[in-house]
Amino acid sequence: MSFYNQYQAKRQEIEQSRLNAFSSVGLASRIGPYIVRSLTARAWIDLRVVKNGILSGKISEFAICQYIFRNHVNYPLSNWQKFKIERKIAKVFRTGQDADQFAEDINNHLNSAFYEMPESASNRTTTSFKLPEVEGIVGAIDELAARYGQHPDDIADMPMTKIFALQKAGRLSTIPNYKILEPKVLRDLKSEALKAKREAKENG
């Protein structure tokens, strides 16, 4: 697929995700056969607290089950529901059947939650070893709670795509000359295309 087609496909995916965040019908997707909610801030924090392997790219049966349990549309699940999912995932790992689809679905579910994360053109690109004063997602929750007069717990249960979209909208309307960068996934595609073009020129 050409760079242009890749870029347009990803751009359309992001545009659809932006609409889904505010849609009454777009708040759920699938991981394999399981219907899951869009990743909420609370679910993201819960998964980080238990050090879920999916978040660090360490895919295992346990990590996949844990990820599906937490994001399942019927969360919290009963022990019987969890057992049935564990049995299905064990079969996937044992036979390899549907393994690629599960991996793709989980990757899409996780990555799409961060498409809207605001990055301003003035953000520092240098690495800092200083511990942030507040966790990023907590800052976003606080920002929206203050702006819309809601309790932080209500914001925490919103999809992260919605939190980030509202965060960007609020900053654009209140901070003069605030410039937001294009989503990182699109910037990465452009960077790869420029790199390939340079290499082709050097080798040609």
C-alpha positions in Angstrom: 0.0 0.0 0.0 1.4 3.4 -0.9 2.1 6.1 1.7 -0.8 8.2 0.5 -3.3 5.3 0.8 -1.9 4.3 4.2 -2.1 7.9 5.4 -5.7 8.3 4.1 -6.8 5.0 5.6 -5.4 5.9 9.0 -6.7 9.4 8.8 -10.2 8.1 8.1 -9.9 5.6 11.0 -9.0 8.5 13.4 -11.9 10.7 12.1 -14.3 7.8 12.7 -12.8 7.3 16.2 -13.5 11.0 16.9 -17.1 10.5 16.0 -17.4 7.2 17.8 -16.3 8.9 21.1 -19.5 11.0 21.1 -21.8 8.6 19.4 -24.5 6.6 21.2 -23.7 3.5 19.0 -19.9 3.7 18.8 -18.8 3.0 22.3 -18.1 -0.7 21.9 -15.9 -2.8 19.6 -14.7 -6.4 19.6 -11.7 -8.3 20.7 -12.2 -11.7 19.0 -15.8 -12.6 19.7 -16.0 -10.4 22.8 -17.7 -7.0 22.9 -15.6 -4.5 24.8 -16.2 -0.9 25.7 -13.9 1.9 24.6 -10.9 2.1 26.9 -11.9 4.4 29.8 -9.5 6.4 32.0 -10.4 4.2 35.0 -9.9 1.0 33.0 -6.5 2.3 31.8 -5.5 3.1 35.4 -6.7 -0.2 36.7 -4.7 -2.1 34.1 -1.6 -0.1 35.0 -2.0 -0.7 38.7 -2.0 -4.5 38.1 0.8 -4.2 35.6 -1.1 -5.8 32.8 1.4 -7.1 30.2 -0.5 -5.8 27.2 0.4 -2.3 28.1 4.1 -3.1 27.9 3.8 -5.4 24.8 4.2 -8.6 26.8 1.3 -10.7 25.4 0.4 -13.8 27.4 -2.8 -15.8 28.1 -3.2 -14.1 31.5 -2.6 -10.6 30.1 -5.2 -11.0 27.4 -7.8 -12.5 29.7 -7.2 -9.7 32.2 -7.5 -7.0 29.5 -10.7 -8.5 28.2 -12.2 -8.9 31.7 -11.6 -5.2 32.5 -12.9 -3.8 29.2 -15.8 -6.3 28.7 -19.1 -4.6 28.0 -20.6 -6.6 31.0 -17.7 -5.7 33.5 -17.5 -6.8 36.2 -17.8 -10.4 35.1 -18.8 -13.5 37.1 -16.4 -16.3 37.8 -18.2 -18.4 35.2 -17.9 -15.8 32.5 -14.2 -15.4 33.3 -13.7 -19.1 33.1 -15.3 -19.3 29.6 -13.1 -16.5 28.4 -10.0 -18.2 29.9 -10.9 -21.5 28.2 -11.2 -19.7 24.8 -7.9 -17.8 25.1 -6.1 -21.0 26.2 -7.4 -22.7 23.0 -6.2 -19.8 21.0 -2.7 -20.1 22.5 -2.7 -23.9 22.2 -3.8 -24.1 18.5 -2.8 -20.7 17.2 -6.3 -20.4 15.7 -7.5 -16.8 15.7 -4.3 -15.7 17.5 -3.5 -13.0 14.9 -7.0 -11.6 15.0 -6.9 -11.4 18.8 -3.5 -9.6 18.7 -4.8 -7.1 16.0 -8.0 -6.4 17.9 -6.2 -5.7 21.2 -3.6 -3.6 19.5 -6.4 -1.5 17.7 -8.4 -1.2 20.9 -5.5 0.0 23.0 -3.8 2.3 20.4 -7.1 4.0 19.2 -7.6 5.2 22.8 -4.6 7.5 22.4 -5.2 8.9 18.9 -6.7 12.1 20.4 -4.1 12.6 23.1 -3.1 16.3 22.8 0.5 17.1 21.9 1.2 20.8 21.4 3.9 22.1 19.1 5.5 23.7 22.2 5.8 20.4 24.1 9.4 19.5 25.1 11.0 16.8 23.1 14.0 16.3 25.4 14.0 13.5 27.9 13.5 14.6 31.5 14.4 12.4 34.5 12.2 14.4 36.8 9.1 12.7 38.2 6.0 14.5 36.8 4.1 16.4 39.5 0.9 14.6 38.4 0.1 11.5 36.3 -0.9 12.6 32.8 -4.3 11.0 32.7 -5.1 12.4 36.2 -4.2 15.9 34.9 -6.6 15.4 32.0 -9.4 14.2 34.4 -8.9 17.2 36.6 -8.8 19.6 33.6 -12.2 18.3 32.4 -13.8 18.1 35.8 -12.9 21.8 36.5 -14.1 22.9 33.0 -17.4 21.1 33.0 -18.2 21.1 36.7 -18.2 17.4 37.1 -16.9 15.0 39.7 -13.5 13.5 38.7 -15.0 10.0 39.1 -17.6 10.8 36.4 -14.8 11.9 34.0 -12.7 8.8 34.8 -15.5 6.5 33.4 -15.5 8.3 30.1 -13.7 6.9 27.1 -10.2 8.2 26.8 -10.8 9.3 23.2 -13.6 11.6 24.5 -11.5 12.9 27.4 -8.6 13.8 25.0 -10.9 15.3 22.4 -12.6 17.6 25.0 -9.2 18.4 26.5 -8.0 19.6 23.1 -11.2 21.5 22.4 -10.9 23.3 25.7 -7.3 24.2 25.3 -7.9 25.5 21.7 -10.7 27.8 23.0 -8.9 29.1 26.0 -5.1 29.2 25.3 -4.0 31.9 22.8 -1.9 30.6 20.0 -2.1 27.0 21.2 -1.0 24.7 18.4 -1.8 21.0 18.5 0.2 18.6 16.5 -1.3 16.1 14.1 -1.9 12.6 15.8 1.4 10.8 16.3 0.4 7.8 14.2 0.0 10.1 11.2 3.3 11.9 11.9 5.1 8.6 12.1 3.7 7.6 8.7 5.0 10.9 7.2 8.4 10.3 8.8 8.6 6.8 7.4 7.7 8.0 4.0 10.4 10.8 4.1 13.0 8.3 5.4 12.2 5.8 2.5 12.4 8.7 0.0 15.8 9.8 1.3 17.1 6.2 1.3 15.9 5.7 -2.3 17.6 8.9 -3.3 20.9 7.9 -1.7 20.8 4.4 -3.2 19.6 5.6 -6.6 
